[in-house]
Amino acid sequence: WNPTTFYVGAGMGGIFKTTDGGVSFQAIFEHEAVASIGDIAIAPSDPKVVWVGTGEANDRNTSTWGNGVYRSTDAGHRWVHVGLADSRVIARIAIHPADPRTAYVAAVGDLWQPSAERGLYKTLDGGTTWHKVLGAAPPYDTRVGAGDVALDPSNPNIVYAVLYARQRHIWSFEAGEAATDGHDEGGIFKSEDGGATWHKLTNGLPNHTERIGLSVYPKNPSILYATVATSNTAGRGETGPAVSKSLTGGVFRSDDGGAHWRRMSDLVNRPDYAGQIRVDPTNDQRVY
């Protein structure tokens, strides 16, 4: 790994790469069919393998869409489209720590209307074939997408994923149960067999969830953080930081792989813009 090399994805402007710690950047995604970027992931076992999910994953009425997943095996010099062309928006890609051809893709789906290609997808062959491993049951499978995914780096068969429903109209925005006729289809789910089976994590977490962001502490993967938006908010601070104080959501932490959670804060960082959380890789007390 080279810490002076990193990639920046823009909501409407493609991908930029630096090899000198940000002194200079080069545009490397200028010849593809779309320019809206949802996520970039580098294979832990081979930094030349870079995966890109297109489609801005935020919920604003100015958010743009993509056409699926791209993959490069030469650090971004050439890109190959590898599927999920109808997903419209991809929020996160998680790559197997030892196999750069195995990846999970969290497809949120079309922001503006029901769409079929939503949920968590898995590939074992570099994107040649995809299998949907997590999603809502009909009739809500076209409304509920996957909003985030994270792997346990010490045991990649342990997968955490988020289901999240949202739909924007010209006149309004619906999220969570408001987008699924009052049914609670969202939340955090865990698999211990590489996505074959799943169970919902509930102990200490709120109901009525909307957008959720996940982070696994690499030094001790039993420690998880989540930022959880719910339909119960106390309003936004319009004169200060653009944040919400949630009555039931906020920042949550688990110390036992998601079996139990405790609420650390009522802060929800404007989920329609952000909705993400990161824990420092060497200090579980430092959270962004």
SVG drawing of the C-alpha trace seen along z (x, -y; Angstrom):
<svg xmlns="http://www.w3.org/2000/svg" viewBox="-49 -31 53 51">
<polyline fill="none" stroke="black" stroke-width="0.4" points="0.0,0.0 1.1,-3.5 -0.6,-6.2 0.3,-8.9 -1.9,-7.2 -5.6,-7.6 -8.7,-8.1 -11.5,-10.7 -15.0,-10.1 -17.2,-13.0 -21.0,-12.9 -21.2,-14.4 -17.6,-14.6 -15.9,-11.2 -12.8,-9.9 -9.5,-11.7 -6.3,-10.0 -3.2,-11.3 0.1,-9.5 1.8,-12.4 -0.5,-12.7 -2.8,-15.2 -0.3,-17.7 -1.7,-16.9 -4.6,-15.0 -5.4,-13.3 -8.9,-12.6 -9.0,-8.9 -12.7,-8.2 -13.3,-10.6 -14.1,-8.1 -16.9,-6.0 -20.6,-6.3 -21.4,-8.0 -19.6,-10.4 -21.6,-10.0 -19.7,-8.1 -21.2,-6.3 -18.2,-4.4 -14.6,-3.4 -13.0,-0.3 -9.4,0.9 -8.7,4.7 -6.8,5.2 -4.8,8.1 -3.9,6.2 -4.0,2.4 -4.0,2.4 -7.6,3.8 -10.0,1.0 -13.8,1.3 -16.2,-1.6 -19.9,-1.8 -21.6,-4.5 -24.5,-6.7 -24.4,-9.2 -25.7,-7.6 -27.1,-10.7 -30.8,-11.5 -31.0,-15.0 -33.2,-16.0 -29.9,-17.0 -28.3,-13.6 -27.3,-11.9 -27.3,-8.3 -25.0,-5.7 -25.0,-2.5 -23.5,0.1 -20.1,1.4 -16.7,0.8 -13.4,2.6 -9.8,1.9 -6.9,4.3 -4.2,1.7 -4.8,-1.0 -7.4,-2.9 -5.7,-3.2 -8.4,-1.1 -11.9,-0.3 -14.3,2.6 -18.0,2.4 -18.8,5.5 -22.6,5.4 -25.6,4.2 -26.3,1.7 -29.9,1.0 -28.9,0.4 -28.8,-3.3 -27.2,-4.0 -24.5,-2.1 -23.7,-3.1 -20.8,-0.8 -18.5,1.9 -16.8,4.3 -14.0,6.6 -12.8,9.9 -9.5,9.3 -7.7,12.1 -9.6,12.5 -9.8,9.4 -12.4,11.1 -14.9,11.5 -16.9,8.5 -20.2,7.3 -22.1,4.4 -24.8,2.4 -27.2,1.2 -29.7,-1.4 -31.6,-1.6 -33.4,-4.3 -34.0,-7.4 -37.1,-8.5 -39.2,-5.3 -39.4,-1.6 -36.7,0.5 -35.8,4.1 -32.0,4.1 -31.8,3.2 -30.3,5.0 -26.9,6.6 -25.2,8.4 -22.2,10.7 -19.8,11.8 -17.1,14.5 -15.7,14.0 -14.8,10.3 -18.3,9.3 -18.9,11.7 -21.9,13.0 -23.8,11.5 -26.2,13.1 -28.6,11.1 -27.9,12.3 -30.0,9.8 -33.1,7.8 -36.7,7.2 -39.5,9.6 -42.1,8.7 -43.8,6.4 -41.2,4.2 -38.2,5.6 -38.5,2.9 -38.5,0.1 -35.9,1.3 -32.2,1.2 -28.9,1.9 -27.5,-1.2 -24.1,0.1 -22.0,3.2 -18.9,4.0 -16.8,7.2 -15.0,8.6 -11.4,8.4 -10.4,11.3 -13.2,13.5 -14.7,12.3 -17.6,14.8 -19.0,12.4 -20.8,9.7 -22.8,6.7 -25.3,5.0 -28.0,2.3 -31.4,2.4 -32.9,-1.1 -36.0,-2.3 -36.3,-5.7 -38.1,-7.5 -37.9,-11.1 -40.8,-12.9 -40.7,-16.4 -42.8,-17.6 -41.5,-15.4 -39.1,-12.7 -40.1,-9.4 -37.7,-7.2 -37.9,-4.1 -41.5,-3.0 -42.9,-5.9 -41.6,-4.3 -42.9,-0.9 -46.5,-1.4 -45.7,-1.4 -43.7,1.9 -40.4,1.9 -38.2,3.4 -34.9,1.6 -32.2,2.1 -28.8,3.8 -28.4,7.4 -25.6,9.9 -24.4,13.0 -21.9,15.5 -21.7,17.7 -20.7,15.3 -24.2,14.0 -26.1,17.4 -28.2,16.6 -29.0,13.4 -30.5,12.3 -31.5,8.8 -29.6,7.1 -32.1,5.5 -30.8,5.6 -30.3,2.0 -31.1,0.5 -34.1,-1.6 -37.1,-0.7 -38.4,-2.9 -35.0,-3.2 -34.1,-5.2 -30.5,-5.7 -27.8,-3.8 -24.0,-3.9 -21.7,-1.1 -18.0,-0.9 -16.0,2.1 -13.0,1.5 -10.2,3.4 -8.0,3.9 -10.8,5.7 -13.7,6.5 -16.1,7.3 -16.3,3.5 -18.9,1.9 -20.2,-1.6 -23.4,-2.6 -25.0,-6.0 -28.7,-5.4 -31.3,-7.8 -34.9,-7.3 -38.2,-8.9 -38.2,-10.4 -36.1,-13.6 -36.0,-16.7 -35.4,-19.1 -32.3,-20.4 -30.0,-23.1 -30.4,-25.6 -28.2,-28.3 -25.4,-26.1 -24.0,-22.8 -26.3,-21.2 -27.2,-18.2 -30.2,-16.5 -30.8,-15.6 -32.6,-12.3 -35.0,-11.2 -34.2,-7.5 -31.4,-7.3 -27.9,-8.6 -24.5,-6.9 -24.5,-3.3 -21.6,-1.0 -21.4,2.8 -18.6,4.6 -19.7,8.1 -20.2,8.3 -23.6,6.7 -25.3,8.9 -25.8,5.9 -25.7,2.2 -25.5,-0.9 -26.4,-4.5 -23.4,-6.8 -24.9,-10.0 -28.1,-11.5 -26.2,-13.0 -27.4,-12.2 -25.2,-13.8 -27.8,-15.0 -28.4,-11.6 -29.8,-12.8 -26.3,-14.3 -24.0,-12.1 -25.2,-9.2 -21.7,-7.7 -19.4,-6.9 -15.8,-5.8 -13.7,-4.5 -10.0,-5.2 -8.2,-1.9 -6.0,-2.0 -8.1,-3.8 -11.7,-2.7 -12.4,-5.9 -11.8,-8.2 -14.8,-8.2 -15.5,-10.4"/>
</svg>
